[in-house]
């Protein structure tokens, strides 16, 4: 039986025992690993969930979750939230805008 092709043509790729959603994401992971070894990046974490909330009378209500591909500390840029994107869906665009407004952090997009 043949493996089904993904909706946007991405190919799942495994590196260091970790399966990534695309070749581009796996390649970026390898680049970040080299930066960790060079001492330019530290505290690299993969697939970090961030709650997306809205204020309501009496409480914050979670309306969704944004999952960042990578979060790390950079000597040059401080705390970085990064997403590898080949195609930006309307849902991703909305989550990005909401995340950046809520957390006051700009998502670094790579391809």
N, C-alpha and C positions, 0 to 999 in steps of 0.2 A: 504494500500500500504506500502510495506517495504522500509525502508531507504536504500539508496544505500551505499555500502561499499566504503571507500576512496581507492585511488590508492595504498597507502603504508600501509593500515590497521589501520590508526590512527582513533581515535574516538573523535569527537567533544565533549568538556566538558565545562560546565558553572560553574563558581565560582564567587561569589560576583556580579552576574549580567553580568559578562564578559564571552563571549564565546571564548574558545581557540581551536586551530586546533587539539590538542591532549591532552590525559591525562597527558603525561609527561610535556607539557608546563603548564598546569593548576597546576600540583604539584609543579613545579619550582616557579610559581607565589606565591603560598602559602608559600613556603620556604623563598622567598624574602620578603614577607609581614612580616614574623616573624623577619627577620633580620632588617627590618625597625623599628619595635616595640622595638627591642633590641638596636637600635641606631648604628648598624654596617653599615647600608646602608641608603642612603637618595636620594632624587630626582629620585625616580623610575618612569620610563616612559615606556609604552608598545607600540609595533609596530611603531618604529621610522624609517622613511624613510631617506635614504642617497642617494643623486644623485651620479651616477657613470659617470665620465666625462673623456674625452681625450682632450689634447691640439691640436688645429689646428691653422693654420696661422690666427691670428686676434681674435680668441675666443676659449673658452672651449665649447665642444659639449657634451651634455648629451647623453649617449648611453644606459643607463639603470638605475634601482633603486634597491638598496639593502634595505630590510626592516628587521631591527633587532627585535628580539622578546622582548628584554629588554635592557634598558640603565639605568645606575644608578651610583651614587658616592659611593665608598666603602672606609671606613676608612683606610683599609689596602692597597688596590690596586689603588685608585684614580678612574678615569673615566673608566667604564666597559661597553663594548658592548657585549651582550650575545645572543646566539642562541641555542635553544633546537633542537637537531637533532637526529632522529632515523635512517634516511637514507640520505646519502649525494649524491645528484644528480650531474651530470656533470655541470649543470648550476649553482648550489649552489657553487661548488668548484671554478668555474671561478669567480663568484661574490665575494666570500670570498677573493680570491687572489687579485682581482682588488681593493676591498675596503681597504684591509690592505696596499697595495702599495700607494693608493691615500691619505688615511687619517693617515697613520703611527700609526694605532691602531690594536692590535691583537684581533680578535674575540674570546671570551671565548665560547667554545662549551660544552654543557651539554647534557645528555641523559635522 
